[in-house]
């Protein structure tokens, strides 16, 4: 029996969401799945995958344009396979403390492609994050790395379990 092939695609601006996607992919591989992690902008066709995990960064209440376009570009095929969505973004511990519902744009994508689930995960804004806005936010004390590796891994194990049960 061959393992299920899972695409983990991500839309990121400064790399924090890519880090989450890599961790999801690593956990899925540890669980025996064939997981491939790629930028959402590079995904033209999902037909060679049994399942998809698609994530995007949230900035000012908007989901990554690359993730959104990936979902729209592949909507017909995504409707016929298991799909999970995630968002990264809160620059505090709120994503660890409670389930945060998807922003409206992500909720629309979930409906468009029939996604099974959405998870909001903490984001990251550090001194290595480029840009004037990032530096300004850091000066205001709004930075930090709020990606919770245990929470990410637990969610990835949940996805593996659902795929194994199918």
Secondary structure, 3 states (H helix, E strand, C coil): CCCCEEEEEEECCCCHHHHHHHHHHHHHHHCCCEEEEEEHHHCCCCCCCCEEEEEEEEECCEECHHHHHHHHHCHHHHCCCEEEEEEEEECCCHHHHCCCCCCHHHHHHHHHHCCCEEEEEECEECCCCCCHHHHHHHHCCCCEECCCHHHHHHHHHHHHHHHHHC
